[in-house]
């Protein structure tokens, strides 16, 4: 009987079907105004963020032409996100990380 139930379960969970969890995902914009990531960039990497946004505006929002500025922003952000993810307390978007 248990073997039969296992095969019944497998029949309804075929490869390629998504689960309810996947269908219910909420996608946040990454670098758009008001996104959590943008708020962190604004607090912790303001120079790199300003350089990236200025380049995007000058180049009609073509990311390929701003790859150097995007790389600088991502490198700064990667360090900051590691610190934030390791914190015990939640990140304060208004104040940013405490300055040492």
C-alpha positions in Angstrom: 0.0 0.0 0.0 2.8 2.5 0.8 4.5 1.8 -2.5 1.2 2.6 -4.3 0.8 5.9 -2.5 4.4 6.9 -3.3 3.8 6.4 -7.0 0.5 8.2 -6.8 2.3 11.2 -5.3 5.0 11.1 -8.0 2.4 11.0 -10.7 1.0 14.4 -9.7 4.5 16.1 -9.1 6.0 15.8 -12.5 9.3 17.5 -13.4 8.8 21.0 -14.7 5.7 21.8 -12.7 6.1 24.7 -10.3 5.0 24.5 -6.7 2.6 27.0 -5.1 5.5 28.6 -3.4 7.2 29.4 -6.7 3.9 30.8 -8.1 3.5 33.1 -5.1 6.9 34.7 -5.2 7.0 38.5 -4.9 9.7 40.1 -7.1 11.2 43.3 -5.8 12.8 45.7 -8.2 16.5 45.8 -7.7 17.8 49.3 -8.5 14.6 51.2 -9.0 13.7 54.1 -6.7 12.1 52.9 -3.5 13.4 49.4 -3.6 15.1 48.1 -0.5 18.3 47.5 -2.4 18.3 51.1 -3.7 17.8 52.4 -0.2 20.8 50.5 1.0 22.9 51.8 -2.0 21.7 55.3 -1.2 22.9 55.0 2.5 26.0 53.0 2.1 27.4 53.6 -1.5 26.2 57.1 -2.4 29.1 58.0 -4.7 28.8 54.8 -6.7 25.0 55.1 -6.9 25.3 58.7 -8.1 27.8 57.7 -10.8 25.6 54.9 -12.0 22.4 56.8 -12.1 24.1 59.8 -13.9 25.6 57.4 -16.5 22.2 55.7 -17.0 20.5 59.0 -17.6 23.2 60.2 -19.9 23.0 57.0 -22.0 19.2 56.6 -22.3 19.1 53.8 -19.6 21.3 51.4 -21.6 23.0 49.3 -19.0 25.6 48.0 -21.5 27.1 51.5 -21.7 27.4 51.8 -17.9 29.0 48.5 -17.1 32.0 50.1 -15.3 29.7 52.2 -13.0 27.5 49.2 -12.4 30.5 47.0 -11.5 31.7 49.7 -9.0 28.2 49.9 -7.5 27.9 46.1 -7.2 31.4 45.7 -5.6 30.5 48.3 -3.0 27.1 46.7 -2.5 28.4 43.2 -2.1 30.5 44.2 0.9 27.6 46.0 2.5 25.1 43.3 1.9 27.4 40.7 3.5 27.5 42.9 6.6 23.8 43.5 6.6 23.0 39.8 6.2 25.2 38.9 9.1 23.6 41.5 11.5 21.5 40.3 14.4 19.3 43.4 14.3 17.3 44.3 11.3 18.8 47.0 9.0 17.5 50.5 9.6 16.8 52.0 6.2 16.5 55.5 7.6 19.9 55.5 9.5 22.0 53.0 7.6 24.8 51.1 9.1 26.4 52.5 12.3 29.6 54.3 11.4 32.7 53.2 13.3 
